């Protein structure tokens, strides 16, 4: 049974086009290919990224006359990676190669192909001592939060959402997944229960400013008693009214761009900026790296260190000593 390229799986996280190269292998191969994304990979972000990577590679193979999965050889994968290095960053290339290795391992165990052509292919070397995430100063972060005043419900929502990312070091995916009941009292303080990647449940006490921002938003939205409802909800156009649906990661990114422009920030920031800014500010004020690691939910202190941008200011002051 041959299955042409078509939409064969779709949900809120993923929309997969079955490549013709897979469809020609028959129904079992098509099913095995889909199971790799729906059964084998649990993280929604990884699933989407790997789906794009697999589609690009198999489309590249198809364009070069490769008509069977078993015809793909290590030199094909190596050639693709070589070309990809000219267009994409090293971390992106390594992610694509990781996808191919895992996908073909899955197909090998399903007896679709006899061997994994990506297994022996080496990726680009990539080592960093400092992260590339844009960071803003504490003063800029305060100005940004202050610019989102209490003049509208949407502004209160946006201020609270940005504050959660900055004060808890949370990823945007964990923030948009928050329910109202995930903001709860304990030990005379309010806490947030964050569902981070890899199934980690991270509980974080709220800074007193974050409490104020969240309380103001919840009071204005009137959703404090809706424990099972989404904490941060999408808005209906420009009406200023909220829906019962969660705001998406994409919507948050666009919101951050709008708010940054309104606050006249010169740095090109994204959602991850607040994670890096919060960690840097915490360490600048005497915080300990190992505590920052736990607060950020990192399994390795080296990862947390990539978000520590205190050395940026030192480098700038040293550069200014050049007396040309």
Secondary structure, 3 states (H helix, E strand, C coil): CCCCCCEEEECCCCEEECCHHHHCCCHHHHHHHHHHHHHHCCCHHHHHHHHHHHHHHHHHHHHCCCCCHHHCCHHHHHHHHHHHHCCCCHHHHHHHHHHHHHHHHHHHHCCCCCCCCCCCCCCCCCCCCCCCCCCCCHHHHHHHHHHCCCCCHHHHHHHHHHHHHHHHCCCHHHHHCCEHHHEEEECCEEEEEEECHHHCEEEEECCHHHHHHHHHHHHHHCCCCCCCCECCEEECCCCCCEEEEECCHHHHHHHHHHHHHHCCCCCCCCCHHHHHHHHHHHHHCCCCHHHHHHHHCCCCHHHHHCCCCHHHHHHHHHHCCCCC
